[in-house]
Amino acid sequence: MLSRPTLILVALACSAATLFAPARGAGSDISEVGDILANEGFTALPLRRGSDDQFELAGRVSVNGIPGRFLVDTGARVSVIDRRSLKRFKLTSERTTARISGALGGRTERLQAALATSFRVGPADMRPFLFGVTNLGALNGSRDRSDDDFHGIIGTDVLRTYQFVIDFRGLRFFVRVDDPKNASRSNLASVLKRNGYVEIPLSRVANSEFEFTARVNGTDFPMLLDTGAAVTLLDRTHARAAGLRLQRTDEVVRGAAGTSRGLMLAEVESFRAGGFSTGPLQIAVTDLAPLNAQFAAAGRPPLGGYLGSDFLRAKNAVIDCANLRLYLRD
């Protein structure tokens, strides 16, 4: 049972159109990456991209032997089940002392927990598995009518348990069942670098798992790699400190917890992360002050923004979860 308060980040949805150009068509590196990982014992699972640029696993994911649709979310610290899906998976919930907050901050809610006999992601079978339970109605309500609802979210508690590799260009989710402490990235890294990818180290911070420092127009931004965020966002305070000119829009960005904020746009001349650089480009901006106030209360630095699935897809991202590495290529 979860027994201590915690801050959990969950998905972002946006009603605005995607801000980045789509990734280029498949090339030889896609099959080469797949061949390398297959030879190393990885199993490939198909990723489905929704109309909102959020990515889900479906068909090879089950709870208590019952299949479900799950958002893959590197921004969520804990994997959760939608409260409305408890009956589907034959689960019962109990209260905890932990609290959950959306990615935009604001109101928190008490988190419930449900113990599943089995949670299976491809060949990885986690039994038993303790889920958080929360209401994903706001997240599902923001999706296009052509997209099915999510039954839950796969967070970093799962992604850091086994070896998982997320391939945005090939729309594949690779998994190998072994000890992540013994993970080897040498073959994957060499193949990607040979095909023009740039490696970006990621860091673990108090309330998140996949953080890095981006340089936007010469100013450093602490950012979270968030595959659950449909749109890349910069914090308004950080954006203004970097001298970005903000343009108001009629669009809003919504967090899975139901919080919504106005959306602005900024023209960015250069965006750099590690040795990767790109630009000029247009990036969304919103007010993350409520979230950063919660971070300050927890004694951790403010967040400068989220690197979302729109950017990751456009830049052909590959994420090596066990080794905390992001690979990007224009």
C-alpha positions in Angstrom: 0.0 0.0 0.0 1.2 3.5 -0.8 1.8 5.2 2.5 3.5 8.5 2.0 2.6 11.7 0.1 4.1 12.0 -3.3 3.8 14.2 -6.4 2.9 12.3 -9.6 2.9 13.9 -13.0 0.5 12.7 -15.6 -0.4 13.4 -19.2 -1.0 16.6 -21.1 -3.4 17.1 -23.9 -3.7 20.1 -26.2 -6.5 21.3 -28.5 -4.0 23.1 -30.7 -2.6 21.6 -33.9 0.8 19.9 -33.8 3.5 22.6 -33.9 6.2 20.5 -35.5 6.6 18.9 -38.9 6.0 15.2 -39.1 9.0 12.8 -39.0 10.5 11.7 -42.3 9.5 8.4 -43.8 11.0 5.1 -42.7 14.5 4.3 -43.8 17.1 1.6 -43.5 18.0 2.6 -39.9 14.5 1.5 -38.7 15.1 -2.1 -39.8 18.7 -2.0 -38.6 17.6 -0.9 -35.1 14.9 -3.5 -35.0 17.4 -6.2 -36.1 19.9 -5.2 -33.5 17.4 -5.3 -30.7 15.8 -8.5 -31.9 19.3 -10.1 -31.9 19.7 -8.9 -28.3 16.6 -10.6 -27.2 14.1 -7.7 -27.3 10.5 -8.2 -28.3 8.9 -5.5 -30.5 5.4 -4.3 -29.6 3.5 -1.9 -31.9 2.8 1.6 -30.8 -0.4 3.4 -31.9 -0.3 7.1 -32.4 -3.6 8.8 -31.6 -4.9 11.9 -33.5 -3.6 14.0 -30.5 0.0 12.7 -30.9 -0.2 10.6 -27.8 1.1 7.0 -28.0 -0.5 3.9 -26.7 0.2 0.3 -26.3 -2.8 -1.9 -27.1 -3.3 -5.6 -27.6 -0.1 -6.8 -25.8 -0.9 -5.2 -22.5 -3.2 -6.9 -19.9 -4.2 -6.6 -16.3 -5.3 -9.8 -14.6 -5.3 -11.4 -18.0 -7.7 -8.8 -19.5 -6.4 -6.7 -22.4 -6.3 -2.9 -22.1 -5.2 0.3 -23.8 -2.4 2.2 -21.9 -0.7 5.5 -22.6 3.1 5.3 -22.5 4.1 8.2 -20.2 7.6 9.0 -19.1 6.2 12.0 -17.2 4.2 9.8 -14.8 6.1 8.6 -11.8 3.5 5.9 -11.0 1.4 3.7 -13.4 -2.3 4.2 -12.9 -5.6 2.6 -13.7 -8.6 4.8 -14.7 -11.2 4.5 -11.9 -13.9 3.6 -14.5 -11.8 0.6 -15.6 -11.6 -1.1 -12.2 -14.5 -3.3 -12.9 -13.2 -4.2 -16.3 -10.0 -5.5 -14.8 -11.7 -7.1 -11.7 -9.9 -4.8 -9.3 -10.9 -3.2 -6.0 -9.3 0.0 -4.7 -8.3 1.3 -1.3 -7.4 4.7 0.0 -3.8 5.8 0.5 -2.1 8.8 2.1 -0.4 9.7 -1.2 -1.8 12.6 -3.3 -1.7 13.0 -7.1 -1.3 16.3 -9.0 -1.7 16.9 -12.7 1.1 18.1 -15.0 -0.1 21.7 -14.7 -0.2 21.7 -10.9 -3.2 23.1 -9.1 -5.6 21.0 -7.1 -4.4 17.6 -5.8 -6.5 14.6 -5.0 -6.0 11.7 -2.7 -4.7 8.7 -4.6 -6.2 5.3 -4.3 -4.4 2.0 -5.0 -5.4 -1.4 -6.5 -3.4 -4.6 -6.4 -3.5 -6.6 -9.6 -2.6 -10.3 -9.6 -0.7 -9.7 -12.9 0.3 -6.8 -15.1 1.7 -7.9 -18.4 3.5 -5.8 -21.0 4.5 -8.1 -23.8 6.8 -10.7 -22.3 7.2 -8.7 -19.1 4.8 -10.1 -16.4 4.8 -8.1 -13.2 3.0 -10.1 -10.6 1.7 -8.8 -8.3 1.5 -5.2 -9.3 0.3 -2.2 -7.4 -1.5 0.5 -9.5 -2.5 4.0 -8.5 -6.2 4.6 -9.2 -7.4 8.0 -10.5 -9.9 9.6 -12.7 -8.7 9.9 -16.3 -12.0 11.4 -17.5 -10.4 14.7 -18.4 -7.6 13.1 -20.4 -10.0 10.8 -22.3 -12.5 13.6 -22.8 -10.0 15.7 -24.5 -9.2 13.0 -27.1 -10.6 12.9 -30.6 -13.8 10.9 -31.1 -11.9 8.5 -33.3 -9.6 7.5 -30.5 -10.5 4.9 -27.9 -10.3 5.8 -24.2 -7.2 4.9 -22.2 -7.7 2.4 -19.5 -4.5 3.4 -17.7 -1.1 4.9 -17.9 2.3 3.2 -18.0 4.7 5.3 -15.9 8.3 5.2 -15.0 7.9 2.7 -12.2 7.4 0.2 -15.1 9.7 1.7 -17.7 12.6 1.6 -15.3 11.9 -2.0 -14.1 12.8 -3.8 -17.3 14.7 -2.8 -20.4 12.3 -0.8 -22.5 13.2 1.1 -25.7 10.6 3.5 -27.3 11.1 4.1 -31.0 9.0 7.0 -32.2 10.1 6.8 -35.8 9.3 3.1 -36.2 6.3 3.3 -33.9 7.6 0.4 -31.8 8.0 -0.4 -28.1 10.8 -2.9 -27.4 11.1 -4.8 -24.2 13.6 -7.3 -22.8 13.1 -9.1 -19.5 16.3 -8.8 -17.6 18.0 -6.7 -14.9 18.2 -3.1 -16.0 21.3 -2.7 -13.8 23.1 -5.0 -16.3 21.7 -3.3 -19.3 24.0 -2.7 -22.3 23.4 0.1 -24.7 26.6 -0.2 -26.8 25.1 -1.9 -29.9 21.9 0.3 -29.9 24.0 3.5 -29.4 26.4 2.7 -32.1 23.7 1.9 -34.7 21.9 5.1 -33.9 25.0 7.2 -34.0 26.0 5.7 -37.3 22.6 6.8 -38.7 23.0 10.4 -37.6 21.4 10.3 -34.1 22.7 12.4 -31.2 22.7 10.9 -27.7 21.4 13.0 -24.9 21.9 11.8 -21.3 18.8 12.0 -19.0 18.8 12.4 -15.2 16.7 11.2 -12.3 15.3 14.1 -10.1 13.3 13.9 -6.9 9.8 13.8 -8.5 10.6 12.7 -12.0 12.7 10.3 -13.9 13.6 11.6 -17.3 15.0 15.2 -17.0 17.6 17.1 -19.0 18.8 20.6 -19.6 17.8 22.3 -22.8 19.2 25.6 -24.1 16.5 27.8 -25.6 17.9 30.9 -27.4 21.0 30.7 -25.2 19.1 30.3 -21.9 19.0 27.0 -20.0 15.7 25.3 -19.3 15.3 22.3 -17.0 12.9 20.1 -18.9 11.1 16.8 -18.5 11.0 14.2 -21.3 7.3 13.6 -21.3 5.9 11.1 -23.8 2.4 11.6 -22.3 2.4 15.2 -23.2 0.8 15.7 -26.7 2.5 19.1 -27.1 5.9 20.5 -26.1 5.5 23.3 -23.6 7.7 26.0 -22.0 7.0 27.7 -18.7 5.9 31.3 -19.2 8.3 32.7 -16.5 11.3 30.9 -18.0 10.3 31.9 -21.6 10.1 35.6 -20.6 13.5 35.3 -18.8 14.9 34.0 -22.1 13.5 37.1 -23.9 11.0 35.1 -26.0 8.1 37.2 -27.4 4.8 35.5 -26.5 1.8 35.5 -28.7 -1.6 34.8 -27.1 -4.0 32.3 -28.7 -7.5 31.1 -28.1 -6.3 27.5 -27.4 -5.9 25.8 -24.1 -3.7 22.9 -22.8 -5.3 20.4 -20.4 -3.8 18.1 -17.8 -5.1 14.7 -17.1 -6.3 15.8 -13.7 -8.7 18.3 -15.3 -6.7 21.5 -15.0 -6.5 23.7 -18.0 -4.4 26.8 -18.9 -4.3 29.3 -21.7 -1.8 28.6 -24.5 0.7 31.1 -26.0 3.2 30.6 -28.8 6.8 31.7 -29.0 9.3 31.8 -32.0 12.5 30.0 -30.9 15.6 30.6 -32.9 17.6 27.8 -31.4 16.9 24.7 -29.3 19.8 22.6 -28.0 19.9 19.5 -25.8 23.3 17.9 -25.3 24.9 17.8 -28.7 21.6 18.1 -30.6 20.5 21.4 -31.9 17.6 22.5 -34.1 15.7 25.7 -35.0 14.1 28.0 -35.7 10.8 26.6 -34.5 7.5 27.5 -32.8 6.9 26.2 -29.3 3.9 26.5 -27.0 4.1 28.4 -23.7 1.9 28.2 -20.7 1.9 29.1 -17.0 3.6 26.4 -14.9 3.7 28.6 -11.7 1.2 26.5 -9.8 3.2 23.3 -10.5 6.5 24.9 -9.7 5.0 26.2 -6.4 4.3 22.6 -5.5 7.9 21.7 -6.5 9.3 24.4 -4.3 7.3 23.1 -1.4 8.8 19.7 -2.0 12.3 21.2 -2.1 13.1 20.7 -5.8 14.0 23.1 -8.6 11.3 24.6 -10.9 10.5 22.9 -14.2 11.1 24.9 -17.3 8.9 22.8 -19.6 7.9 19.5 -21.1 9.4 17.9 -24.2 6.3 16.3 -25.7 5.4 13.7 -28.3 5.0 16.2 -31.1 8.7 17.1 -30.9 9.8 13.5 -30.3 7.9 12.3 -33.3 9.2 15.1 -35.5 12.8 14.4 -34.4 12.7 10.7 -34.8 13.3 10.0 -31.1 14.5 6.8 -29.6 14.4 6.5 -25.8 16.5 3.9 -24.0 14.6 3.9 -20.7 16.9 1.5 -18.7 20.0 3.5 -19.5 18.4 7.0 -19.4 19.3 8.0 -22.9 17.4 10.0 -25.5 18.4 9.9 -29.2 17.3 12.6 -31.6 17.8 13.3 -35.3 16.5 16.0 -37.6 
